Amino acid sequence: MNHLVFLQAPAGGAGSTYSLLLLGGMILVFWLFMIRPQAKKAKQAKQFQDNMQKGDRIVTIAGIHGKVNKVNEDGTIEMEVSPGSYMKIERSAVSLEWTQNVNKAAANIADKK
């Protein structure tokens, strides 16, 4: 005779409660370390893009450096890439991180002089 033995989880609710708490903890950690910082960064980038003004030095996500010449109502800006040469780009194409790095480097050079 073959006797098969199956291992089963305890019939009580303790095992399922523990699993539920573990799952909830994993979701909380994922939210704290992944979703929340990314949402905060996106909010800062949106605020930066909305507050651009004429004369601001910017860098696009494609790496193009320039200066804001005009902020248009349709969500675009006119960027001067060299004297007399202009490009029309979307506001969302401006990189917050790269723009901050370029402006920080320029400020450091100005401070050293």
Steps between C-alpha positions, in 0.01 A plus 500: 500500500613845410441762758540857393559759766416861426629778715239761564512842658350522846127543496517805732505860385851569636674397178280712278529800733879473490495481118273802479727703730806397299333602174394834651854562622643428156256742338588768758875460439448510122297820533752667736808426292371497142170678436519791746846632396414469132173692546684770696760534225230523231321772699822703529568466125143613417531800733837591345359479147198715593722772657743551208548862404674695227876498547523168690784273389364151427605159368257272315474125553679467164795697641443827312612804699334836460320792656124555523402781262120473519248291695198417283147431623476170310747317725806580291796731541721677253861422587800691374778248431747754357468874433220542247420126479174385661325167554140437605486213751251350744535603864505134597821457295700704753702292746490618862812305603719605209388862523580509873844347438586754228380793709682368809826468304459854363438633852812321631713653225357846571573458874865411434560821304 
